């Protein structure tokens, strides 16, 4: 049996790219909320498609969050919940 350790979002980002993890750690307020939502969506999409998360995508999500933009694709669960 393999035991899996729960990890924080910051720890997961750190595994992908240390620079982006440091940038993420500095976020506060609305920028933190936007980045968190976008990165979680990115990680879920990567897991669903069985591909490795992309450090450049995480960088773009953080950049957009710093500029106050929520830019991400909707998945089918989001579309169904708003209908």
PyMOL Python script that loads the backbone (N, CA, C, O; Angstrom):
from pymol import cmd

cmd.read_pdbstr("""\
ATOM      1  N   UNK A   1       0.847  -1.169   0.000  1.00  0.00           N
ATOM      2  CA  UNK A   1       0.000   0.000   0.000  1.00  0.00           C
ATOM      3  C   UNK A   1       0.902   1.244   0.000  1.00  0.00           C
ATOM      4  O   UNK A   1       1.888   1.312   0.734  1.00  0.00           O
ATOM      5  N   UNK A   2       0.548   2.202  -0.820  1.00  0.00           N
ATOM      6  CA  UNK A   2       1.310   3.433  -0.914  1.00  0.00           C
ATOM      7  C   UNK A   2       0.560   4.531  -0.169  1.00  0.00           C
ATOM      8  O   UNK A   2      -0.614   4.791  -0.436  1.00  0.00           O
ATOM      9  N   UNK A   3       1.248   5.165   0.759  1.00  0.00           N
ATOM     10  CA  UNK A   3       0.638   6.272   1.493  1.00  0.00           C
ATOM     11  C   UNK A   3       0.962   7.576   0.767  1.00  0.00           C
ATOM     12  O   UNK A   3       2.103   7.801   0.364  1.00  0.00           O
ATOM     13  N   UNK A   4      -0.035   8.424   0.604  1.00  0.00           N
ATOM     14  CA  UNK A   4       0.211   9.715  -0.033  1.00  0.00           C
ATOM     15  C   UNK A   4       0.124  10.807   1.014  1.00  0.00           C
ATOM     16  O   UNK A   4      -0.749  10.793   1.882  1.00  0.00           O
ATOM     17  N   UNK A   5       1.037  11.745   0.919  1.00  0.00           N
ATOM     18  CA  UNK A   5       1.085  12.858   1.864  1.00  0.00           C
ATOM     19  C   UNK A   5       0.326  14.033   1.285  1.00  0.00           C
ATOM     20  O   UNK A   5       0.535  14.406   0.131  1.00  0.00           O
ATOM     21  N   UNK A   6      -0.539  14.606   2.067  1.00  0.00           N
ATOM     22  CA  UNK A   6      -1.225  15.831   1.656  1.00  0.00           C
ATOM     23  C   UNK A   6      -0.190  16.947   1.626  1.00  0.00           C
ATOM     24  O   UNK A   6       0.670  17.028   2.503  1.00  0.00           O
ATOM     25  N   UNK A   7      -0.274  17.807   0.615  1.00  0.00           N
ATOM     26  CA  UNK A   7       0.649  18.932   0.564  1.00  0.00           C
ATOM     27  C   UNK A   7      -0.118  20.207   0.261  1.00  0.00           C
ATOM     28  O   UNK A   7      -1.199  20.189  -0.327  1.00  0.00           O
ATOM     29  N   UNK A   8       0.469  21.298   0.675  1.00  0.00           N
ATOM     30  CA  UNK A   8      -0.164  22.589   0.430  1.00  0.00           C
ATOM     31  C   UNK A   8       0.032  22.980  -1.032  1.00  0.00           C
ATOM     32  O   UNK A   8       0.861  22.407  -1.739  1.00  0.00           O
ATOM     33  N   UNK A   9      -0.737  23.953  -1.462  1.00  0.00           N
ATOM     34  CA  UNK A   9      -0.598  24.445  -2.825  1.00  0.00           C
ATOM     35  C   UNK A   9       0.807  25.013  -3.036  1.00  0.00           C
ATOM     36  O   UNK A   9       1.414  24.800  -4.086  1.00  0.00           O
ATOM     37  N   UNK A  10       1.318  25.729  -2.047  1.00  0.00           N
ATOM     38  CA  UNK A  10       2.666  26.294  -2.151  1.00  0.00           C
ATOM     39  C   UNK A  10       3.702  25.188  -2.342  1.00  0.00           C
ATOM     40  O   UNK A  10       4.608  25.329  -3.163  1.00  0.00           O
ATOM     41  N   UNK A  11       3.580  24.096  -1.598  1.00  0.00           N
ATOM     42  CA  UNK A  11       4.519  22.970  -1.741  1.00  0.00           C
ATOM     43  C   UNK A  11       4.427  22.362  -3.140  1.00  0.00           C
ATOM     44  O   UNK A  11       5.443  21.999  -3.733  1.00  0.00           O
ATOM     45  N   UNK A  12       3.214  22.256  -3.659  1.00  0.00           N
ATOM     46  CA  UNK A  12       3.024  21.678  -5.001  1.00  0.00           C
ATOM     47  C   UNK A  12       3.647  22.582  -6.064  1.00  0.00           C
ATOM     48  O   UNK A  12       4.298  22.094  -6.988  1.00  0.00           O
ATOM     49  N   UNK A  13       3.451  23.891  -5.939  1.00  0.00           N
ATOM     50  CA  UNK A  13       4.052  24.831  -6.885  1.00  0.00           C
ATOM     51  C   UNK A  13       5.573  24.759  -6.779  1.00  0.00           C
ATOM     52  O   UNK A  13       6.271  24.823  -7.790  1.00  0.00           O
ATOM     53  N   UNK A  14       6.090  24.625  -5.551  1.00  0.00           N
ATOM     54  CA  UNK A  14       7.527  24.538  -5.331  1.00  0.00           C
ATOM     55  C   UNK A  14       8.126  23.331  -6.062  1.00  0.00           C
ATOM     56  O   UNK A  14       9.250  23.403  -6.559  1.00  0.00           O
ATOM     57  N   UNK A  15       7.378  22.225  -6.128  1.00  0.00           N
ATOM     58  CA  UNK A  15       7.839  21.043  -6.865  1.00  0.00           C
ATOM     59  C   UNK A  15       7.929  21.318  -8.364  1.00  0.00           C
ATOM     60  O   UNK A  15       8.780  20.758  -9.055  1.00  0.00           O
ATOM     61  N   UNK A  16       7.058  22.174  -8.853  1.00  0.00           N
ATOM     62  CA  UNK A  16       7.008  22.477 -10.282  1.00  0.00           C
ATOM     63  C   UNK A  16       8.062  23.508 -10.652  1.00  0.00           C
ATOM     64  O   UNK A  16       8.808  23.320 -11.613  1.00  0.00           O
ATOM     65  N   UNK A  17       8.127  24.609  -9.885  1.00  0.00           N
ATOM     66  CA  UNK A  17       9.068  25.684 -10.200  1.00  0.00           C
ATOM     67  C   UNK A  17       9.309  26.519  -8.941  1.00  0.00           C
ATOM     68  O   UNK A  17       8.384  27.134  -8.411  1.00  0.00           O
ATOM     69  N   UNK A  18      10.543  26.535  -8.472  1.00  0.00           N
ATOM     70  CA  UNK A  18      10.863  27.232  -7.224  1.00  0.00           C
ATOM     71  C   UNK A  18      10.672  28.742  -7.341  1.00  0.00           C
ATOM     72  O   UNK A  18      10.241  29.383  -6.382  1.00  0.00           O
ATOM     73  N   UNK A  19      10.981  29.309  -8.484  1.00  0.00           N
ATOM     74  CA  UNK A  19      10.837  30.758  -8.669  1.00  0.00           C
ATOM     75  C   UNK A  19       9.369  31.150  -8.556  1.00  0.00           C
ATOM     76  O   UNK A  19       9.033  32.116  -7.872  1.00  0.00           O
ATOM     77  N   UNK A  20       8.494  30.403  -9.226  1.00  0.00           N
ATOM     78  CA  UNK A  20       7.065  30.720  -9.167  1.00  0.00           C
ATOM     79  C   UNK A  20       6.509  30.492  -7.761  1.00  0.00           C
ATOM     80  O   UNK A  20       5.591  31.192  -7.336  1.00  0.00           O
ATOM     81  N   UNK A  21       7.059  29.523  -7.045  1.00  0.00           N
ATOM     82  CA  UNK A  21       6.620  29.285  -5.664  1.00  0.00           C
ATOM     83  C   UNK A  21       6.960  30.485  -4.784  1.00  0.00           C
ATOM     84  O   UNK A  21       6.174  30.864  -3.916  1.00  0.00           O
ATOM     85  N   UNK A  22       8.124  31.078  -5.006  1.00  0.00           N
ATOM     86  CA  UNK A  22       8.497  32.271  -4.231  1.00  0.00           C
ATOM     87  C   UNK A  22       7.592  33.445  -4.592  1.00  0.00           C
ATOM     88  O   UNK A  22       7.193  34.209  -3.713  1.00  0.00           O
ATOM     89  N   UNK A  23       7.265  33.598  -5.869  1.00  0.00           N
ATOM     90  CA  UNK A  23       6.355  34.676  -6.294  1.00  0.00           C
ATOM     91  C   UNK A  23       4.970  34.461  -5.689  1.00  0.00           C
ATOM     92  O   UNK A  23       4.348  35.409  -5.208  1.00  0.00           O
ATOM     93  N   UNK A  24       4.484  33.220  -5.711  1.00  0.00           N
ATOM     94  CA  UNK A  24       3.166  32.894  -5.164  1.00  0.00           C
ATOM     95  C   UNK A  24       3.113  33.205  -3.672  1.00  0.00           C
ATOM     96  O   UNK A  24       2.100  33.701  -3.179  1.00  0.00           O
ATOM     97  N   UNK A  25       4.198  32.915  -2.949  1.00  0.00           N
ATOM     98  CA  UNK A  25       4.246  33.137  -1.503  1.00  0.00           C
ATOM     99  C   UNK A  25       4.131  34.619  -1.152  1.00  0.00           C
ATOM    100  O   UNK A  25       3.703  34.955  -0.047  1.00  0.00           O
ATOM    101  N   UNK A  26       4.501  35.500  -2.060  1.00  0.00           N
ATOM    102  CA  UNK A  26       4.449  36.946  -1.806  1.00  0.00           C
ATOM    103  C   UNK A  26       3.076  37.560  -2.082  1.00  0.00           C
ATOM    104  O   UNK A  26       2.831  38.710  -1.719  1.00  0.00           O
ATOM    105  N   UNK A  27       2.182  36.804  -2.720  1.00  0.00           N
ATOM    106  CA  UNK A  27       0.867  37.347  -3.055  1.00  0.00           C
ATOM    107  C   UNK A  27       0.004  37.523  -1.814  1.00  0.00           C
ATOM    108  O   UNK A  27       0.115  36.772  -0.845  1.00  0.00           O
ATOM    109  N   UNK A  28      -0.860  38.533  -1.866  1.00  0.00           N
ATOM    110  CA  UNK A  28      -1.820  38.769  -0.784  1.00  0.00           C
ATOM    111  C   UNK A  28      -3.144  39.212  -1.393  1.00  0.00           C
ATOM    112  O   UNK A  28      -3.213  39.567  -2.569  1.00  0.00           O
ATOM    113  N   UNK A  29      -4.176  39.186  -0.589  1.00  0.00           N
ATOM    114  CA  UNK A  29      -5.477  39.724  -0.972  1.00  0.00           C
ATOM    115  C   UNK A  29      -6.077  39.083  -2.207  1.00  0.00           C
ATOM    116  O   UNK A  29      -6.044  37.866  -2.386  1.00  0.00           O
ATOM    117  N   UNK A  30      -6.633  39.950  -3.062  1.00  0.00           N
ATOM    118  CA  UNK A  30      -7.335  39.474  -4.252  1.00  0.00           C
ATOM    119  C   UNK A  30      -6.390  38.764  -5.220  1.00  0.00           C
ATOM    120  O   UNK A  30      -6.784  37.788  -5.859  1.00  0.00           O
ATOM    121  N   UNK A  31      -5.156  39.238  -5.337  1.00  0.00           N
ATOM    122  CA  UNK A  31      -4.191  38.589  -6.229  1.00  0.00           C
ATOM    123  C   UNK A  31      -3.945  37.148  -5.792  1.00  0.00           C
ATOM    124  O   UNK A  31      -3.820  36.259  -6.635  1.00  0.00           O
ATOM    125  N   UNK A  32      -3.874  36.909  -4.491  1.00  0.00           N
ATOM    126  CA  UNK A  32      -3.692  35.553  -3.977  1.00  0.00           C
ATOM    127  C   UNK A  32      -4.895  34.683  -4.316  1.00  0.00           C
ATOM    128  O   UNK A  32      -4.735  33.530  -4.717  1.00  0.00           O
ATOM    129  N   UNK A  33      -6.091  35.225  -4.158  1.00  0.00           N
ATOM    130  CA  UNK A  33      -7.309  34.461  -4.466  1.00  0.00           C
ATOM    131  C   UNK A  33      -7.370  34.107  -5.948  1.00  0.00           C
ATOM    132  O   UNK A  33      -7.682  32.970  -6.304  1.00  0.00           O
ATOM    133  N   UNK A  34      -7.074  35.070  -6.808  1.00  0.00           N
ATOM    134  CA  UNK A  34      -7.121  34.839  -8.250  1.00  0.00           C
ATOM    135  C   UNK A  34      -6.088  33.792  -8.649  1.00  0.00           C
ATOM    136  O   UNK A  34      -6.401  32.866  -9.397  1.00  0.00           O
ATOM    137  N   UNK A  35      -4.871  33.930  -8.161  1.00  0.00           N
ATOM    138  CA  UNK A  35      -3.808  32.986  -8.505  1.00  0.00           C
ATOM    139  C   UNK A  35      -4.121  31.588  -7.987  1.00  0.00           C
ATOM    140  O   UNK A  35      -3.910  30.599  -8.690  1.00  0.00           O
ATOM    141  N   UNK A  36      -4.619  31.509  -6.770  1.00  0.00           N
ATOM    142  CA  UNK A  36      -4.950  30.208  -6.190  1.00  0.00           C
ATOM    143  C   UNK A  36      -5.987  29.488  -7.041  1.00  0.00           C
ATOM    144  O   UNK A  36      -5.827  28.311  -7.365  1.00  0.00           O
ATOM    145  N   UNK A  37      -7.043  30.195  -7.399  1.00  0.00           N
ATOM    146  CA  UNK A  37      -8.098  29.588  -8.213  1.00  0.00           C
ATOM    147  C   UNK A  37      -7.550  29.134  -9.571  1.00  0.00           C
ATOM    148  O   UNK A  37      -7.834  28.023 -10.020  1.00  0.00           O
ATOM    149  N   UNK A  38      -6.774  29.988 -10.212  1.00  0.00           N
ATOM    150  CA  UNK A  38      -6.228  29.645 -11.524  1.00  0.00           C
ATOM    151  C   UNK A  38      -5.266  28.475 -11.482  1.00  0.00           C
ATOM    152  O   UNK A  38      -5.303  27.604 -12.351  1.00  0.00           O
ATOM    153  N   UNK A  39      -4.405  28.450 -10.477  1.00  0.00           N
ATOM    154  CA  UNK A  39      -3.421  27.363 -10.377  1.00  0.00           C
ATOM    155  C   UNK A  39      -4.105  26.048 -10.051  1.00  0.00           C
ATOM    156  O   UNK A  39      -3.736  25.008 -10.597  1.00  0.00           O
ATOM    157  N   UNK A  40      -5.085  26.079  -9.179  1.00  0.00           N
ATOM    158  CA  UNK A  40      -5.819  24.848  -8.862  1.00  0.00           C
ATOM    159  C   UNK A  40      -6.507  24.310 -10.114  1.00  0.00           C
ATOM    160  O   UNK A  40      -6.483  23.106 -10.368  1.00  0.00           O
ATOM    161  N   UNK A  41      -7.115  25.192 -10.892  1.00  0.00           N
ATOM    162  CA  UNK A  41      -7.752  24.761 -12.141  1.00  0.00           C
ATOM    163  C   UNK A  41      -6.716  24.160 -13.097  1.00  0.00           C
ATOM    164  O   UNK A  41      -6.975  23.147 -13.747  1.00  0.00           O
ATOM    165  N   UNK A  42      -5.554  24.786 -13.174  1.00  0.00           N
ATOM    166  CA  UNK A  42      -4.493  24.280 -14.048  1.00  0.00           C
ATOM    167  C   UNK A  42      -4.044  22.885 -13.588  1.00  0.00           C
ATOM    168  O   UNK A  42      -3.892  21.978 -14.405  1.00  0.00           O
ATOM    169  N   UNK A  43      -3.835  22.722 -12.286  1.00  0.00           N
ATOM    170  CA  UNK A  43      -3.396  21.420 -11.767  1.00  0.00           C
ATOM    171  C   UNK A  43      -4.447  20.341 -11.985  1.00  0.00           C
ATOM    172  O   UNK A  43      -4.109  19.201 -12.305  1.00  0.00           O
ATOM    173  N   UNK A  44      -5.720  20.692 -11.813  1.00  0.00           N
ATOM    174  CA  UNK A  44      -6.792  19.715 -12.056  1.00  0.00           C
ATOM    175  C   UNK A  44      -6.845  19.305 -13.531  1.00  0.00           C
ATOM    176  O   UNK A  44      -7.011  18.128 -13.851  1.00  0.00           O
ATOM    177  N   UNK A  45      -6.703  20.285 -14.419  1.00  0.00           N
ATOM    178  CA  UNK A  45      -6.726  19.983 -15.851  1.00  0.00           C
ATOM    179  C   UNK A  45      -5.553  19.093 -16.231  1.00  0.00           C
ATOM    180  O   UNK A  45      -5.705  18.166 -17.028  1.00  0.00           O
ATOM    181  N   UNK A  46      -4.390  19.370 -15.667  1.00  0.00           N
ATOM    182  CA  UNK A  46      -3.210  18.549 -15.954  1.00  0.00           C
ATOM    183  C   UNK A  46      -3.396  17.122 -15.447  1.00  0.00           C
ATOM    184  O   UNK A  46      -3.027  16.163 -16.125  1.00  0.00           O
ATOM    185  N   UNK A  47      -3.966  16.987 -14.260  1.00  0.00           N
ATOM    186  CA  UNK A  47      -4.219  15.657 -13.700  1.00  0.00           C
ATOM    187  C   UNK A  47      -5.231  14.901 -14.550  1.00  0.00           C
ATOM    188  O   UNK A  47      -5.082  13.703 -14.792  1.00  0.00           O
ATOM    189  N   UNK A  48      -6.245  15.602 -14.993  1.00  0.00           N
ATOM    190  CA  UNK A  48      -7.291  14.983 -15.813  1.00  0.00           C
ATOM    191  C   UNK A  48      -6.730  14.480 -17.148  1.00  0.00           C
ATOM    192  O   UNK A  48      -7.104  13.410 -17.628  1.00  0.00           O
ATOM    193  N   UNK A  49      -5.823  15.272 -17.739  1.00  0.00           N
ATOM    194  CA  UNK A  49      -5.235  14.902 -19.027  1.00  0.00           C
ATOM    195  C   UNK A  49      -3.963  14.064 -18.871  1.00  0.00           C
ATOM    196  O   UNK A  49      -3.354  13.659 -19.862  1.00  0.00           O
ATOM    197  N   UNK A  50      -3.568  13.810 -17.626  1.00  0.00           N
ATOM    198  CA  UNK A  50      -2.382  13.017 -17.313  1.00  0.00           C
ATOM    199  C   UNK A  50      -1.125  13.600 -17.957  1.00  0.00           C
ATOM    200  O   UNK A  50      -0.356  12.891 -18.606  1.00  0.00           O
ATOM    201  N   UNK A  51      -0.933  14.910 -17.763  1.00  0.00           N
ATOM    202  CA  UNK A  51       0.278  15.597 -18.228  1.00  0.00           C
ATOM    203  C   UNK A  51       0.893  16.347 -17.053  1.00  0.00           C
ATOM    204  O   UNK A  51       0.226  16.599 -16.050  1.00  0.00           O
ATOM    205  N   UNK A  52       2.148  16.697 -17.181  1.00  0.00           N
ATOM    206  CA  UNK A  52       2.831  17.444 -16.131  1.00  0.00           C
ATOM    207  C   UNK A  52       2.404  18.909 -16.161  1.00  0.00           C
ATOM    208  O   UNK A  52       2.225  19.485 -17.234  1.00  0.00           O
ATOM    209  N   UNK A  53       2.242  19.508 -14.988  1.00  0.00           N
ATOM    210  CA  UNK A  53       1.913  20.941 -14.936  1.00  0.00           C
ATOM    211  C   UNK A  53       3.022  21.764 -15.584  1.00  0.00           C
ATOM    212  O   UNK A  53       4.194  21.391 -15.542  1.00  0.00           O
ATOM    213  N   UNK A  54       2.640  22.870 -16.172  1.00  0.00           N
ATOM    214  CA  UNK A  54       3.558  23.708 -16.927  1.00  0.00           C
ATOM    215  C   UNK A  54       3.955  24.928 -16.098  1.00  0.00           C
ATOM    216  O   UNK A  54       3.100  25.712 -15.687  1.00  0.00           O
ATOM    217  N   UNK A  55       5.252  25.082 -15.856  1.00  0.00           N
ATOM    218  CA  UNK A  55       5.751  26.216 -15.065  1.00  0.00           C
ATOM    219  C   UNK A  55       5.414  27.547 -15.728  1.00  0.00           C
ATOM    220  O   UNK A  55       5.116  28.523 -15.040  1.00  0.00           O
ATOM    221  N   UNK A  56       5.457  27.594 -17.046  1.00  0.00           N
ATOM    222  CA  UNK A  56       5.151  28.860 -17.727  1.00  0.00           C
ATOM    223  C   UNK A  56       3.673  29.221 -17.579  1.00  0.00           C
ATOM    224  O   UNK A  56       3.330  30.402 -17.519  1.00  0.00           O
ATOM    225  N   UNK A  57       2.804  28.225 -17.519  1.00  0.00           N
ATOM    226  CA  UNK A  57       1.379  28.494 -17.296  1.00  0.00           C
ATOM    227  C   UNK A  57       1.168  29.060 -15.893  1.00  0.00           C
ATOM    228  O   UNK A  57       0.366  29.975 -15.704  1.00  0.00           O
ATOM    229  N   UNK A  58       1.875  28.526 -14.926  1.00  0.00           N
ATOM    230  CA  UNK A  58       1.766  29.034 -13.559  1.00  0.00           C
ATOM    231  C   UNK A  58       2.297  30.459 -13.492  1.00  0.00           C
ATOM    232  O   UNK A  58       1.718  31.302 -12.806  1.00  0.00           O
ATOM    233  N   UNK A  59       3.386  30.738 -14.192  1.00  0.00           N
ATOM    234  CA  UNK A  59       3.927  32.102 -14.241  1.00  0.00           C
ATOM    235  C   UNK A  59       2.884  33.061 -14.818  1.00  0.00           C
ATOM    236  O   UNK A  59       2.675  34.148 -14.280  1.00  0.00           O
ATOM    237  N   UNK A  60       2.232  32.661 -15.911  1.00  0.00           N
ATOM    238  CA  UNK A  60       1.212  33.514 -16.526  1.00  0.00           C
ATOM    239  C   UNK A  60       0.022  33.732 -15.596  1.00  0.00           C
ATOM    240  O   UNK A  60      -0.526  34.833 -15.540  1.00  0.00           O
ATOM    241  N   UNK A  61      -0.377  32.706 -14.876  1.00  0.00           N
ATOM    242  CA  UNK A  61      -1.494  32.831 -13.937  1.00  0.00           C
ATOM    243  C   UNK A  61      -1.138  33.845 -12.849  1.00  0.00           C
ATOM    244  O   UNK A  61      -1.962  34.689 -12.496  1.00  0.00           O
ATOM    245  N   UNK A  62       0.076  33.768 -12.321  1.00  0.00           N
ATOM    246  CA  UNK A  62       0.508  34.701 -11.288  1.00  0.00           C
ATOM    247  C   UNK A  62       0.598  36.115 -11.852  1.00  0.00           C
ATOM    248  O   UNK A  62       0.177  37.071 -11.200  1.00  0.00           O
ATOM    249  N   UNK A  63       1.146  36.253 -13.062  1.00  0.00           N
ATOM    250  CA  UNK A  63       1.221  37.576 -13.704  1.00  0.00           C
ATOM    251  C   UNK A  63      -0.172  38.178 -13.871  1.00  0.00           C
ATOM    252  O   UNK A  63      -0.391  39.350 -13.566  1.00  0.00           O
ATOM    253  N   UNK A  64      -1.103  37.373 -14.355  1.00  0.00           N
ATOM    254  CA  UNK A  64      -2.476  37.856 -14.549  1.00  0.00           C
ATOM    255  C   UNK A  64      -3.113  38.236 -13.212  1.00  0.00           C
ATOM    256  O   UNK A  64      -3.830  39.233 -13.127  1.00  0.00           O
ATOM    257  N   UNK A  65      -2.853  37.447 -12.174  1.00  0.00           N
ATOM    258  CA  UNK A  65      -3.406  37.746 -10.851  1.00  0.00           C
ATOM    259  C   UNK A  65      -2.866  39.077 -10.335  1.00  0.00           C
ATOM    260  O   UNK A  65      -3.605  39.858  -9.736  1.00  0.00           O
ATOM    261  N   UNK A  66      -1.593  39.335 -10.563  1.00  0.00           N
ATOM    262  CA  UNK A  66      -1.004  40.603 -10.133  1.00  0.00           C
ATOM    263  C   UNK A  66      -1.637  41.785 -10.862  1.00  0.00           C
ATOM    264  O   UNK A  66      -1.697  42.891 -10.325  1.00  0.00           O
ATOM    265  N   UNK A  67      -2.107  41.550 -12.082  1.00  0.00           N
ATOM    266  CA  UNK A  67      -2.772  42.589 -12.863  1.00  0.00           C
ATOM    267  C   UNK A  67      -4.282  42.585 -12.651  1.00  0.00           C
ATOM    268  O   UNK A  67      -4.996  43.348 -13.302  1.00  0.00           O
ATOM    269  N   UNK A  68      -4.778  41.736 -11.748  1.00  0.00           N
ATOM    270  CA  UNK A  68      -6.199  41.704 -11.419  1.00  0.00           C
ATOM    271  C   UNK A  68      -7.071  41.003 -12.439  1.00  0.00           C
ATOM    272  O   UNK A  68      -8.283  41.217 -12.474  1.00  0.00           O
ATOM    273  N   UNK A  69      -6.468  40.170 -13.269  1.00  0.00           N
ATOM    274  CA  UNK A  69      -7.246  39.474 -14.306  1.00  0.00           C
ATOM    275  C   UNK A  69      -7.478  38.022 -13.921  1.00  0.00           C
ATOM    276  O   UNK A  69      -6.559  37.311 -13.516  1.00  0.00           O
ATOM    277  N   UNK A  70      -8.722  37.603 -14.058  1.00  0.00           N
ATOM    278  CA  UNK A  70      -9.070  36.185 -13.909  1.00  0.00           C
ATOM    279  C   UNK A  70      -9.180  35.630 -15.314  1.00  0.00           C
ATOM    280  O   UNK A  70     -10.175  35.848 -16.004  1.00  0.00           O
ATOM    281  N   UNK A  71      -8.160  34.918 -15.727  1.00  0.00           N
ATOM    282  CA  UNK A  71      -8.146  34.369 -17.078  1.00  0.00           C
ATOM    283  C   UNK A  71      -7.941  32.865 -16.959  1.00  0.00           C
ATOM    284  O   UNK A  71      -6.863  32.395 -16.594  1.00  0.00           O
ATOM    285  N   UNK A  72      -8.984  32.131 -17.272  1.00  0.00           N
ATOM    286  CA  UNK A  72      -8.877  30.683 -17.265  1.00  0.00           C
ATOM    287  C   UNK A  72     -10.034  30.102 -18.052  1.00  0.00           C
ATOM    288  O   UNK A  72     -11.071  30.741 -18.229  1.00  0.00           O
ATOM    289  N   UNK A  73      -9.843  28.902 -18.514  1.00  0.00           N
ATOM    290  CA  UNK A  73     -10.886  28.211 -19.265  1.00  0.00           C
ATOM    291  C   UNK A  73     -11.884  27.606 -18.288  1.00  0.00           C
ATOM    292  O   UNK A  73     -11.519  27.166 -17.197  1.00  0.00           O
ATOM    293  N   UNK A  74     -13.126  27.590 -18.687  1.00  0.00           N
ATOM    294  CA  UNK A  74     -14.146  26.924 -17.877  1.00  0.00           C
ATOM    295  C   UNK A  74     -14.131  25.445 -18.198  1.00  0.00           C
ATOM    296  O   UNK A  74     -13.972  25.046 -19.351  1.00  0.00           O
ATOM    297  N   UNK A  75     -14.299  24.635 -17.162  1.00  0.00           N
ATOM    298  CA  UNK A  75     -14.445  23.212 -17.426  1.00  0.00           C
ATOM    299  C   UNK A  75     -15.920  22.860 -17.388  1.00  0.00           C
ATOM    300  O   UNK A  75     -16.748  23.694 -17.021  1.00  0.00           O
ATOM    301  N   UNK A  76     -16.251  21.653 -17.756  1.00  0.00           N
ATOM    302  CA  UNK A  76     -17.666  21.264 -17.877  1.00  0.00           C
ATOM    303  C   UNK A  76     -18.386  21.338 -16.552  1.00  0.00           C
ATOM    304  O   UNK A  76     -19.586  21.614 -16.532  1.00  0.00           O
ATOM    305  N   UNK A  77     -17.700  21.102 -15.432  1.00  0.00           N
ATOM    306  CA  UNK A  77     -18.348  21.180 -14.124  1.00  0.00           C
ATOM    307  C   UNK A  77     -18.782  22.612 -13.840  1.00  0.00           C
ATOM    308  O   UNK A  77     -19.844  22.828 -13.256  1.00  0.00           O
ATOM    309  N   UNK A  78     -17.973  23.597 -14.244  1.00  0.00           N
ATOM    310  CA  UNK A  78     -18.341  25.000 -14.036  1.00  0.00           C
ATOM    311  C   UNK A  78     -19.553  25.371 -14.865  1.00  0.00           C
ATOM    312  O   UNK A  78     -20.441  26.076 -14.388  1.00  0.00           O
ATOM    313  N   UNK A  79     -19.597  24.907 -16.088  1.00  0.00           N
ATOM    314  CA  UNK A  79     -20.696  25.243 -16.982  1.00  0.00           C
ATOM    315  C   UNK A  79     -22.009  24.659 -16.437  1.00  0.00           C
ATOM    316  O   UNK A  79     -23.045  25.325 -16.449  1.00  0.00           O
ATOM    317  N   UNK A  80     -21.953  23.429 -15.967  1.00  0.00           N
ATOM    318  CA  UNK A  80     -23.150  22.791 -15.440  1.00  0.00           C
ATOM    319  C   UNK A  80     -23.634  23.452 -14.162  1.00  0.00           C
ATOM    320  O   UNK A  80     -24.841  23.554 -13.941  1.00  0.00           O
ATOM    321  N   UNK A  81     -22.710  23.906 -13.310  1.00  0.00           N
ATOM    322  CA  UNK A  81     -23.121  24.487 -12.030  1.00  0.00           C
ATOM    323  C   UNK A  81     -23.744  25.868 -12.189  1.00  0.00           C
ATOM    324  O   UNK A  81     -24.499  26.305 -11.321  1.00  0.00           O
ATOM    325  N   UNK A  82     -23.440  26.564 -13.287  1.00  0.00           N
ATOM    326  CA  UNK A  82     -24.009  27.896 -13.488  1.00  0.00           C
ATOM    327  C   UNK A  82     -25.277  27.859 -14.318  1.00  0.00           C
ATOM    328  O   UNK A  82     -25.959  28.877 -14.438  1.00  0.00           O
ATOM    329  N   UNK A  83     -25.608  26.732 -14.887  1.00  0.00           N
ATOM    330  CA  UNK A  83     -26.797  26.633 -15.738  1.00  0.00           C
ATOM    331  C   UNK A  83     -28.051  26.508 -14.921  1.00  0.00           C
ATOM    332  O   UNK A  83     -29.144  26.414 -15.480  1.00  0.00           O
TER     333      UNK A  83
END
""", "prot")
cmd.dss("prot")
cmd.show_as("cartoon", "prot")
cmd.util.cbc("prot")
cmd.orient("prot")
